[in-house]
Amino acid sequence: MLGIGSVQLGAGLAKLVFDQLPPSAMVLMRLATSAVVLTIIGRKLLRGIWRRHARRDFLVVALFGINLAVMNFAIYESFARIPLGIAVTIEFLGPLGVAVAFSRRPLDLVWVALAGTGVLVLASHDGSGRVTFAGVAFALLAGAGWAAYIMLSRATGRRFPASSGLALASIVGAVIMLPVGIGSAGTALLRPELLGIGVMVGLLSSVIPYTFELEALRRMRAHLFGILMSLEPAAAAVIGLVVLGERLALWEWAAIACVIVASIGATRTQPTRPEVPEG
């Protein structure tokens, strides 16, 4: 729960300064912070790492880093266009899709239909202009990135111990975002107050939740972890309301509830020993 709250608080904080730091610059600062902190934490594991692993291992971690850059860029661009709760709800189709893909139960079709209904309701234009096609498209791209994150996180974890793989992937992601972030923000990246916010977003959105999630997974089964993660869209909507003043209509809350229930249902109906990747 602390990890979920941390991620969404970081997202709300990032959106607060999008008028001063564009999404691409904030993604750069988030990934750079994650890379620096995780490298310091795992410095012993990273020593001599080039000699202990094959080239295909580094190919996996490079793909993981590329995915981190694309996923974070897409969701921040979505945040800039539509309310936080709606963006995260649409993005949540990614992990929900992975859960359903690794199951062959007919009941999962019900959860897919329920989630699809919720997202269609959210994506429909409500006349206020708050929900835009571009915002929904970026959220869907982020959802695809989240699905890929689950697969690549598992593959990286099998090859690299502890957080060393994520540290390397964060470095790759930060390098990819470096020209884009600098090009979009310029010297604003050097302003102390914005630099401090960027570091805080990196800690709240990456380092702290990743640490908490690892500790949670050591203490509970993966399917229970998945159920708790289903609260992510609701947490995003609450943070959007409290931090950003983004009020959602009753029908939007109902649509978010549809996706949450679908995710819980898909997770609960998995086999006792699920083959769904833990990521």
N, C-alpha and C positions, 0 to 999 in steps of 0.2 A: 504493500500500500504506500509506503514511503517512496519507493522507487517510482510508482505511477504518479504520485503527487509531484515529485521532483521533476520528472520529464515535462509534465504539463505546465508547471510553474516556469520552467525554463523557456517553454514555447511562448507563454504569455509575456514574459519579460523581453524576449526577442522581438515580438510583434510591437511592443511599446516603442521601440526605437527604429522601426523600419523607415520612418521619415528621415532619419539621420544616417542610418546604416542600412543599405539595401539588403534583401535576403541573401544574395550571394556572398556579401562581405560577412554577414553574420554566420553563414555556414563555414566560411574559412576560419573565423575565430573559434567557432565551436570545435571543429576538427583539429585545429592547431592546439587548442587547450587540451583536448583529449590525448593527442599524440604526445605532448610534452609530459603530462602527468603520468600517463600509462607507461611511457618509456622510463621515467624515473622510478616508478614502482617496480617495473620488471627488468631493470637494468642488468641484474645478474643473469637472468634467463636469456637476455638478448646478446650477451657476450659470446662471441664465436658462433653465432647462430647460422652464419653463412656456410660454415663447414659441416654442420650437423644435418642439413636438410637438402633435399634434391630440388632441382629447378622447378619441377611440377608443383612442389609445395609453395614456392614463392609465386607461381602463376595463380594458384588459388587465392593467396593472400592479396595479390594485386587486383584480382577480380573483386574480392571483398572490399578493397579500398575504393575502387571505382564505383561499386554499388553504394557505398556509404555516401560518396559525394553526390551521386545522382538522387538518391532517396532523400537526403536532407535538403538538397537544393529544391527538389520538387515540392516537398511539404511546406517549406518556408515560403515558396512562391504562392502556394495555395493559401497559407495563412494571410498573405498580403491581400488576398482578393475576397475571401469568404470567412465567416465566423470560425473560430477555433474548433468548437464542438462539432460543427458540420464537416470540416476538413478531416479531423481525426476519425470521425465515424466512417466516412467514405474510404479513408486510408485503411481502416481496419478490415476491409474486404480482403486484403493481402494475407494476413495470418489466418483468417477464417477459411480462405480458399485452400491454404496448405493443409489445414486440419481436415477439410472435407476430401481433398485429393488423396489422402492416405487412408481413406475409409471407403468401403464398398457397400455400406448399409443404405437401403432405400430411404430410411428416415432422414438421411442427410439432405435429400432433395427438399424436404420440408424446410430445413434450416436455410438452405440456399434461397428458396423462394421468399422466406421471411426477411432475410437480409437484403435481398434484391428489392423487395417492396419498400423497405425502409430507405434504401439509398435512392430509389426512384422518386420517392416523396421529397427527399432532401434536395435532389438535383433539379426538381421541377421549379420553374421560375415562379416566385411568389409575388411578383409585381413591385417589390421593394428595391430590387437591384442589388440586394446583398449577395445573392447566389449567382455567380457568373459561370459561363461555360468554361472559361480558362481556369477558374479556381477549381471546378470539379475535375477537369482534365488533369491538372497538376496533382490533385489528391489521388486520383486513380493511378497515376504514374508512381506516386509515392507508395501506394498500396502494392503495386507490382514489385517495387524496390524492397518493401518490407518482407514480402514472400521470398524474394531472392536472398534477403538478409538472413532469414531463418536457415535456408539451405547452406549458404556460404559460411555462416557462423558455425554451424555444426562441422562442416568440412575443415574449416580452419582450426577449430578446437581439437579435432582429431590429430592434427599435424603439429600444432604448436601448444606448449604447456601454458596454463594459467592465462594471463592477459597479454602474453607476448604477441600472439597473433593479431589481437585487436589493436595493439600499439602499432604494429607494422602497417595494418590496414588504415589506421587513422593517419599515419604519415603519408601514405599514398594518396588518400583522399584530400589531405591538406595541400599537398603539392599540386594536385589537379585543380583545386579551387583557387590556388594562389593567383594566377593571372586574372581570373574572372573576378575575384574579390577585390584585388587592387584596382583593376580597371573600372569597377563600378563605384568604389568608395573613395579611392585616391588617398589624400592625406587625412581624411576623417578617421582612418584606421589608427592614426597616431595620437588622436585626442585621448588624454588619460581617462576621462570619465566613460567614454565609449569603449575604450580598451578594457576597463574594469568590468563593464556590463558584459562584454563579449566573453571574458574569462568566466564570469559567473554563469552565463548561459551554457558554456562548455561543461562546467562542473555539474550544473543542475540537470542538463539534458543528456550527458554521456557518462561521465565518470561515476557520479553518485548512484544513478539508477543501475548501471552495469554491475557495480559492486554489490548493491542490495539484491539484485536479481540472482547473482551467483550464490549468495548466502541463502536466499529463499529456496533455490533449487536443491541445495544440499539438505534441506529440512523437510521438503514436501515432494509429493509425486508430481510428475510433469502435467498430468491432466488437471490437478487442482491449481497448479500455477497458471495454466491456461484459463481456467475459470476466473481467477482473480484478475488476470490481465484483460478480461472482457470488460472490466469497469473503466478501461482507458477512455472510451468516448464520453462517458458520463463525467469523468474527472476533467476532461478537456472542456466540456460545456460549462462546468461549474467555474473553472479557472477563467474561462472567457467572460463569464458573467461578473465575477468578483474583481478580476484584475483589469479587464478591458471594457466592461460595461456592455458586453454583447448579449442582449436579451433575445431569447429564442421563443417563438410562439409555441403554444401547446402541441400543435401537430408536429412541430419539429422535434420536441422532446419525445413524442410518441414514436417518431421515426427512428430516433436514436435508440429508444428502448427496444425496437424491433431488432436492430442489429446486435445489441447486447444479448438479448434472449437467444437469438440464432447462434451467436458465438458460444454461449454457455451450453446450449443444447448440443451443438456439434462436438464440444469438448467432452461433455458428460457421456455421450453415447459412443465414445471411442472404446476400443477393447481395453481390458485391464492393463495390458502391457502394450501401449500404443506404439506404432511405428512413426508417429509424427515427430519430426526433428525438434529437438529442444534448442531454442536459440533466443 
